[in-house]
Structures are given as C-alpha cells and as structure tokens.
Amino acid sequence: MKILIINAGSSSLKYQLIDIQDESVIAKGLVERIGIAGSKLTHKYGDKSFELSVPMKDHTEAMGHVLDALMDKEHGVIESIAEIGAVGHRVLHGGEKITQSTVIDDYVMDVIEEYIPLGPLHNPANLMGIRACKAVMPYTPMVAVFDTAFHQTMPPKAYLYGIPRKYYTNLGIRRYGFHGTSHRYIAGEITKKLNREHSKVVICHLGNGSSLSACIDGKCADTSMGLTPLEGVLMGTRSGSLDPAVVQFISERENMTATQVVNMLNKQSGLLALSERSSDMRDVYSGAEEGDEKCRETLDVWAYGVKKYVGAYAAAMGGLDAIVFTAGIGENDWRSRASVCEGLEFLGVELDDAKNKALRGKEGLISSDTSKVQVWVIPTNEELAIARDTLALTTK
C-alpha cells in the first residue's frame, strides 16, 4: 500500500509518497509560492529530481501538479491515482476536541476550522490542503494527524495557566504543545530501546523551532510550548518564554500594537535578535569562534534555557532514565548537545565525548558506559509516524 503524506502551508505544500510495506520513501517534493508569482514544484525520486515552474493559483491546482508529477511518464513513480491507498495530512491544532489521529470527515474539518483562532497561520492552510486533496482524490480515504494530540495526556497541573478560569473554560486558553508528531515518534523509539516497563524521558526537539517534552512510560506529562509555539526555549526567530508585561512595555514605548509586538517575538527575536547575526545556529557558532561576544552570549542563553527544562522535567517526573536529542540541531550539532548536558552530571548524565563528536544525522547512544542516564540521538520522522497512523485507521 502506498500512502501520500501532505503538509500544507499558507503558500506551500510538502509531500511524500511512502510504500508502507517497507516504510520506504518512493518520492517527495515541495510546491512553493502557491498563489504568488513564481510558483514552483520540486519533485525528487530516488537520486533524481526535476522542477516545474508554472502558475498555481491555489492549493487545488498545486495538488493537481503533485499528482501529475507522481504519475509523469518520465519522472513518475505510479501509473494512476488508484495506487495511492490513503492520504495522511499533518494538522496543527485539534484543541481538546480531537486528541488522536482520526479519519477526516465533516466533523473533523469543522473542528480544524473552529480552532483557527489558536492556529491562525497553520489551520487554514491545513484545511486548504485537505480540500485540495478531496477535490482531486474524492474517493481516497484521508486521515488527519494533529501536532497537539500527543500532548493531550498532560494533567491539568501541567497545562493550566494562572489566569481567571473563565479564559480556559470559554476561550480554551491553556498549554497545548506542538511538534507532537515528532515527540510521539521519538517517544515510541526510545521506549523500545530502553526496554523497561517504566521510563522517564526528556525529549529535546531542537531546530529552528524547538520544544521539549517530559514523557512517562511513553506518554507526555509536560511540554515547553504553550497556547502557541512561542512559549518555551530560545529558537531561531522566536523569543521563547518571557515576562508577559514585556509586550505591554514595548507596545507603549515603541507605539506598536500587541499584534505587532507578538509578530516581532515570533519572527524577529530568538537567535537572530540576540546574536544580531543569524537565526541559524551554525552561523552563531561561527560568530562566536570569530570572537563575537553577542554570539557567545546567545549560545549561553540557548543552552542554559534548554538545560533548565531538562532539570525541571527530571524534578517533575521524579527521576530521569534518558535524554533524547532530535531535529536539525539535536541530530547534527555535537557542540549544542554537549553544552546542554554540561552540568547535568548530578542527575547521572555523562557524555562520551568521542561518540558525541562522531555522531551526525544518524541514530546512536552518546552517553558513557558508566552514565546512569542514557543520552541518545534519534532522527525524527514525522512523515513515517503520519503514514503509520494513516495505515492503521484506514485498514480497520
């Protein structure tokens, strides 16, 4: 069975076609600038690729070109749409109404629309992706996999904010958490590796967007992102957690609206703002090596923030069996992993420097043989997690 995975953005559409029998990627690609001049599709299959530049006024047209690419006589990998057994869609926000992956019907689409206020950038795009697929593949079963779903096992003590309860009751303001599909995939992988009945694990999904989760027996007990992906640790362009009064203070002093300030905290802050150089961790390291004090401070702020979450989650869980690093920074940057683990020896964390420095972009154990806490690097695979859910739900 072949499953098509769709991750739709406001003007983009990422896709993968997976052969679920051996979980291999048959083809993948990206459509950019949908509805904007310069629309382009990049399609990759095996070690080959091709590009198509053609106007695409909406996601339905883009989806049509994706299917054409998949079935192209020269570059295609299937002969007809009928070979695609199901479609799995990545969706940002399901709130408290949808707490697990589910087959898409009218109710599911209504819920995605209902939670647009909590996911204003992503949920509308996710809906466009679903509607586009339904338009060109009306008889193919489809599944929605929600980024917020994995974190729904958090208890009230972890997700409630200290504000009047009516804002939770009436407006749904609470901690939701994101990157849930990645955290769930990693939680499943590390649970298998630990091979024990009970486990306490901190997952560090560290990339341009970063979040941590505390997982007890493979289930989320807490996570760093909140109502939106802005809360938590320092990120590429996001500030992470700060005093809420900062918004008012900047608003009044700079004559900015609250919306403008929050936009700045999302898109013009983080590594980019503190280093005054780049939102890319690699560039910040280069700056620090050149003697740039702002870059060095930025790296310290980043590592200190991640380290605090690891320690806090170890305390909240009452112990720690493993730390897992994943995503772009977590999988590829040995220096960042080392800086996070430095000072955690009191918890029983002991890195093997040689193993850590040698590991990049692949799975491996990087803690020492005497470390009481295992430290792993496990590449995330959100598309595969979506494919597995889609298979399970469409073959019941």
N, C-alpha and C positions, 0 to 999 in steps of 0.2 A: 504493500500500500504506500502511495506517495501522498505526503501532506505538505500543503503550501502554508508557509508562515508569513503573516503580514504585520508590519509595524508601521502604521501610518502617522505622519506628522502633518502639520498645517499645510506645508508645501512640498512634502517629500513622501516617499513610500519605499521602505526597505522590504525585501522579500527573500525567502529561502525555500527551495523545494527539497524536502528530505525524504529519503527512502527509509521508512520506519522499520523495515525488516532488519537492516543492519545499521540503522541510525546514521547513514552517511548523507552528506550534503551533495545533491546532484547538481544544483545550480543556485546562484544567489545574485542579487543585484540591488540597485538603488535608482529610483527616479527622483530627480531634483528639479526644483523651480516649477512645480505644478502651478498653473495659473499665472505664471510670470514669464516674461520674455527670457528665452534661453533654456527652455525645458530640455532635459537630457536624461536618457536611460543608459546606465552602465550595467551590462549583463556578463556574468562570469560563470564558466562551466569548465570543470577540470582545470587545466593550466592555460585555458584560452579565455578570451573576452572580446566583447565588441561594444561599441557605443552607438546610440541612436539619438540624434538631435532633431526634434520635431515639436511643434507647438502642442501643448496638452492643457486644455482649458480647465479641466477638473480631474478629480481622482478616478472617475469612471473611465475617462479617456486614458489616463495613466495605467489603470488596471488592464484595459484592453491591450495596451502595448506590452505589458508584462506577459500576458498570456501569449501574445504573438511571438515574443522573444523565446518563450519556453517551447513553442511549437514550430519555430522557424526551421525551414528545411536545411539550412546550412549551420545555424548556431543552436538550434533547439535540442531539447533532451526528452521531449514527449511528442507523441503523434496527435493526441487530442485531449481536450479538457477532461474527458471521461477517465483519463488515467489519474487525475487528481481526486483522491478519495475523500478529502476533507480539507478545510481551511481553518487554521488557528490564528486568532487575532490577539495581539498584545493590546490591552486596555489599561489605562492608568488607574481610574478611580471607580470603585463599586460601592464606596461608603460602607455602611453597616448592613445594607440590604443584600449584597452578594458577597459572600465570604469564601467562595471557592470557584474554581473554573466551572463554566457552565455552557451548555448548548445555547446558541443565540436564538431567541425568539422575540416577539414584540415586547414582552415584559422586560427582557434584558436590555433591549435598546432604549426603552423608556427610562430605566434606571441609569444607564450611561448618560442620557440627556439630563436627567434630574440632578446628577452630580457635576454638571458643567461648572457651577459656581465654585466648586472645590478643585476642579481641574480645568480651568478656563483655556489653557494652551493645548492640552492633550486630548481631553474627552471629545471635543468637537471634531478633531482630526481623526480620532479612533472611529467615531461614528461615520465619518466620510469614507474611511477605508472599508468598513463593513458594508455600507450601502453600495459602494462601488463594486465590491465583490459580488454582492447579491444581484446587481444589475447584469453582470456578465456571466455569473455562475449561479443562476437561480435555483438549481436543483442539488447543489453541493452542500452537504451539512457543514455548519460552521460553529466554532467554539470561541468563547471569549475567556482569556486568561488575564486576571486582574493583578496589577502591581501591588495593590493594597491587601489582597486576600491573605497572604501568608501571615501578615502581622495581626490578623483579627483574633488570634489566640491570646493576645496581651490581656492581662487583667485590668480592671478599672484603675488600680493604683498606678499603673504604668501609662495609661492613655488619657486620664482626666487632667485637665488644666485647672489651676486655682482661680477660676473666674466664676461669676454667677452661673449656677447650674442651668438656668434657662437658655444660655447660649449653646450648651451641649444638647439640651432637650429639643429646642426649637430650631437651631441652626446647624446642629451636627458638628460643632467645633470641638475637636479632640485630636489626639495624636493618632494618625493613620499609618504613617511609614510608607516608604516606597522602595524601589529595587526589589520588590518582594519575590519576583520570579527567580532572580539571581540568588537571593538569600535561601529560598526554598530548595533550589537545585544544590547549592553548596551544603546546606544542612543535611540533605539526603546522602551526599557523597561522604561527608566527614563521619556521619553516623555509621556508615558501612566500614569505614577504615578503623574507627575506634573499637568496633565490635564488642560493645559492652551494653548491658541492659539499661544503664542510666548514664547520661552525659551532660556536661555543662560546657558550652562552646561559645566563643565570641567570633562572629564572622565580620571581617573588615572588607567591605566592598569599597575599594579606594580607586577612584578615577577622577575625571573632570568633575563629575558628581560623585559624592561619597556618602556612604551610610554604614553604620554598624548595627548589628543585632545580637542580642543575648538569647541563646537557644538552649532550652532544657529538654532533653530527650527528643531533639529534632524539631521542637515547636518554639515559636517566637514568644519570649517573655517580655522583651522590650526592644526598642529600636530608636535610632538617633534622629531620624527625620520626623516631622510632626504633622500638622494640618496640611502643610505644603512641603516640598523638597528643600525649602530654605533653611529649616532648622537643622542643627547638628554641628558637624565639624567644618572647618575651613575647606572650601572647594575651589575649583578653578576660577569661577567668577561669582560664586555665592559666598556671602559673609559667614554663614553658619549662625549659631546661636549668639544673641546679644541682648542687652537690656532693651525691652520694648520702647522705653522712653527715648531711645536714640532716634526713632522715627519722628516723633514729635519735635525733638530738639532740632534735627536737621531741617525738617519741614518749615519751622518758624524762622530759623536763621537764614536759610537759603531760598525762602519763598517758593518752596516746592510742595506739591500735593502729596498726600500719603501714598497715592498710587505711584507717583514719580519716585519717591524715596524707596519704596519696595522694589520697583523695577531696577533702581540702582543697586540695591542689595543683592538682587538676583543676577544681574548682568555686568556690573562694573565693579564688583568687590572681590573678595577672596584673594587667591594668589596674585591675580592681576593687580589688584589695588595695593596690597601691602608691598609687593616687590617693585611695583611701578615698572615692570619689565614684561611679564608674560603670565598667561593663565596656565601655561604648560609647565609641569614640574621639572622637565628636563632643562628648560631654559632658566628656571630659577636656580637649579643646581649649578648650571654654567656660570651664572652671575655670581653666585657665592664663591665658586672656585677662582673667579677673577678678582675677588676681594670686595664685592658689593655688599655692604653691611645690611642694606634693606633686604636683599635676597637671603642672607644668612638668618636674619630675624624672622623672615617669613617661613623658612623651613622649620625654625624652632617653634613658632606658633602652631604650625600644622601638626608636627609630631607630638607636641605637648597636648594638643586637643584630642588627638586620636588615643594617646596613651591614657588620658583621663577617663575616656569612655570605657576602655578595656578594664581599668581598675574598678570603675564604678559598677560595671556589669559583673565582674568577679564577686564583688561585695553583695550585689543584689541577688545573685544566684547562690551565694554561699559556697563558692568554690569555682575552680576552673580546670577543665581537662584538656582543652585545646584552643588555639587561636588559628584562624584560617585567613589568609590573605588572598584576595581575588580582585578582578577587574584590572584596568590598564596599569595603574601604579602598583597595585598589590601583586600582580602577576609578573611584572617586569623590572621593578626597581629595587635592587637589594639594599641600597642605601636607606630608602624610606622604611623598609621592613626593619632594618637594624635600628633606626632611630626610634621607631615605635616600641620595640622590645627592650631597648636600653633602659635600665632602671626598674624593670619588672622582675628582677631576679628574686625578690622577696616573695613573689607569687609562685616561684618554681619555674620561671621561664628562663631557658638557657639556649641561646642560638649556637649553632655550629657555623662559624664564620665562613669556612670554606664551602660548605654546602649552600649557604645563603648566597654567596657571591657567584657561585657557579650556576644558579638556577634562574632562568629567564623564560617566561612564556610557556612553561610546562609544569606538570604536577610533580610535587616532591615534598619530602619531610625535611625541614631545615633546622629542627632543634637537635641538640646534642643527645647522645645516647643516655646521658645522666639527667636530662631535663625532666622534671616532674610534669610539666605541661608540654604537650606536643604542639609544635608550630608547623603548619602546613601551608603550602602554596597550591591552590586548586583553581585552574582556569574555569571561569563561569561559562555556562552555555544555556542562555535563556531560551534560544530558539528550540533546542532539543527538549527542554522542560515543557515548552508550549506544545510541541509535537506529541510528546508522551501523553499529556492531558487530553489533547485532541483525539488521539487514538482511543484512549480509554473511554471517553464519553460518546464517541460516535460508533463504537462497535459493541455497546451494551445491548 
